[in-house]
Amino acid sequence: QEIYHIGDVAYDIKILCENVIIKDDVTYIVLSIENGSAVSYSMSSPRFVIESKRKTKRGLVYEKQLFPKHTSGETVTAPGTASRMVFSFDKVTLVRGQVFWIYLYEDRGPRNFMLSFWVRDLS
């Protein structure tokens, strides 16, 4: 299953989810980064969160942070090049009403991105 509809484009940088693979109770997420800007994009450690999209009357939101078991790939993408990153987690299961967010932050910079996965994307 290739999922190219999950992505974000800004600052002449395109970040796409190439694939989500679930095998032997391990979830792999493959991201590609294409840097069309004139400045290198250096990513600090990304943040992975499962969040409830349902809000209570007081505005509380259920949030659970996930930590990758293993990360591989380049964290720096030079101008005019592309790179790929792979993250592995214990099996990620979403139920209705939950969203899986990936927050990608630039190291000491303002170019930040957010990707979201819904139940239909991971099933």
Salt bridges, closest charged atoms under 4 A:
GLU18 OE1 - ARG84 NH2 2.92
GLU34 OE1 - LYS14 NZ 3.88
GLU63 OE2 - ARG47 NH2 2.72
ASP90 OD1 - LYS69 NZ 3.47
GLU106 OE2 - ARG111 NH2 2.63
ASP107 OD2 - ARG108 NH1 3.57
ASP121 OD1 - HIS5 NE2 3.14
